[in-house]
C-alpha cells in the first residue's frame, strides 16, 4: 500500500515528467511572452492614462511611475525569454529582427494602442470633448474607454491563443474564434450604448458600433505586431499576400477591388492609386502621400456637369513634375516613397460610403474610405519591407510622412490628418495643404453652408460624420483656415513633426471662385484676416506668396522650385520644415496687391510674428 506522502511524490513526478515532455520550445516561449507582454502592457498603460485624464484632463507625464513600471516589466520579461536573434527568429518573427528591435516594437505598439483609444474615446489626445463635457457625458466617455480597453485585452488574448495553438501544431478553430469575437463585440456595443444618456456620436462623432468596429480593427494590428506569423488568421493589417511589396523605385498602380477592400469611385468602379517605393538602400519609411484635386459637386445638376473622368481613378497616371520629380536634385523628397491618391468622388476626399442617387446622376461618396484604405495598404507594404530588411523592423513611429494635396486634395489633407495621427498611428506625420484654404465668405453660398450639405447633412449628405476630427464636428468646422485649424492646433506638436504647413498664393482665382467670394479683394482680405487669427498657433505655419498673377496649386510643377518668398523657394521651405520641424517659420509676402487690386487691405497684424517670419514686399511677379 502506497502512503499518502509517497503517492503525492509520484503525482508530482508524473506531472513533472508530463510537463517536461510538453515543455515549450525557446521560440514558442518567446512568442508567448511577447504576445502576453504586449496585452498586459496595453491594459496597464491604458488604466494609467485614464487615471491621468480623469485627474488632470491631459496625458500622463513620461515619468509617471505606472507607465515606467509597465514598460520596464514588458522589456524585462521579453528580453529574458527572447535573449538573442536566433530565438526571435525561431519565434516566427522576421529573420532580420533583433531582440532590441522586438522590444522597441512592442513598447511602441503598447503606447500607441492606448493613444488611439484615448483619441477615439475622448476627442483627440488633448481630450477636447471630455474636458468640456458634462459630468454625465464624462461618465459615458470614461465607460466607453474602459469598455474599449477590455475589448482590446479580450480580443488580443483570444487571437494570440489561437495563433500559438496553430504554431504548436494544434487546432486553431478560426470559425469558432470569429463567432466568439463577434459575440464580444456585440455585447460591448450594447454596454457602451446603455451607459450613455446621449448617443455617443453626438459627443465623439462615432456611434457605439463604429467605435467597437474600429477597436477590433486596432486589435488586429496589435496581433500582427505581437506575432511574426499570423496564419491561419486572415488579418487585414500587417504584412500579407493581399498587399504585396512592389519593386523599389518602380511606379506601380494598385487597384483595390471594391468587393474586397470596400473602396469605390464615384461611378462605382474600383479605386486605384499609385505607389513608388524609395530606391534600394534608401529609407522606405519616408513617405509622401499626395491627394489629387478636382473640385466638388453637391447636387444632381452640378455633378452631372462634371467630366466623366472626375468619377474614375483607373485612368490616372503618376505625375512627374514638382514634388514628384525624382530627377531634380533641388527636390528634397526625390528619394522618398511616393504615394499618389487620385480623386474620383467629388467629396473633398471625406465621403463615408454614401451613395447620392440624384435624378441626373448617381455618385458614390467614398472619398475618406478610399484615402484611408489606400494609405493603410501602403502602411502594410512599408511594414513588410522593413520587417524583411531592417533589424528594428516596422514601427509606426519610424515612419516620417508628409500628407499633402492640391486644391480639393488640400481639403482632404486637413480633413483626414487627424486619422493619420490617431488611427493609422503615424505620429510623425506633417500636413502640407496646397491652395485649399477652405475659407468661408460669410454668405449662404460659403464653405460653411456648402459643408453643411456635404459634410453634415443627412440628405443628400456624404456620410462624413464618423470620419471627421472628433473635436471639431460642428457645421463651422467645414472651414479649414481658420476654424478647423484653431480646433486642431492644441493637439499638434506632441512630436515636432506634427504641424500644418499651408502653401498658397494670395491671388488665386480658382480658390476665390470655388468658394464664391465676391471679389479678389474680399478673398485676399479674408486670407489676411484669417492668417492673423491663426498666426503663432501651435503647429500652424504658412508660406503665402504675393504674386500679382493668379496662381493655383504650387507643388506639382515648376512653381515648387521657382516661387520664392525672401529668396526661399517652396521646395526649400518645405524641405527645411521637414528636416528641422521646430525651426520652421512663416514666409509671408505682401507684394504690390494693395496697389494692383482696389480694396485689398494690409495684413491687420504684424506679419513678422512669430519670430523669424519673413515679410517680402518685393514678391510681385513670377519670373
Secondary structure, DSSP 4 states (H G I P E B T S, - for coil): ---HHHHHHHHHHHHHHHHHHTPPPHHHHHHHHHHHHHHHHHHHHHHHHHHHHHHHSSPPPTT-HHHHHHHHHHHHHHHHHS-SHHHHHHTT--TT--HHHHHHHHHHHHHHHHHHHHHHHHTTTTTHHHHTS-HHHHHHHHHHHHHHHHHHHHHHHHHHHHHHHHHTTS---HHHHHHHHHHHHHHHHHHHHHH-SS-THHHHS--HHHHHHHHHHHHHHHHHHH-S--TTS--SSSS-GGGPPPPBT--EEEEE-HHHH----TTSPPEEEEEEBPPTTS-TTEEEEEE-------SHHHHHTS-GGGG--TT-----SGGG-SS-TT-TTTTSEEEEE---SSSTT---SEEEE-SS-EEEE-HHHHHHHHHHHHHHHHHHHHHHH-TT---GGG-EEEEEEETHHHHHHHHHHHHHHHTS--TTEEEEEES------SSTTSHHHHHIIIII-SSS----GGGS-TT--SGGGG-IIIIIHHHHHTT--SSTT--EEEEEES--HHHHHHTT-SSHHHHHHHHHHHHHHHTT-TTEEEEEE--SS-----SSSTHHHH-EETTEEHHHHHHHHHHTGGG---EEE-TTHHHHSTT----SS-TTTTTT-EEESS--S--
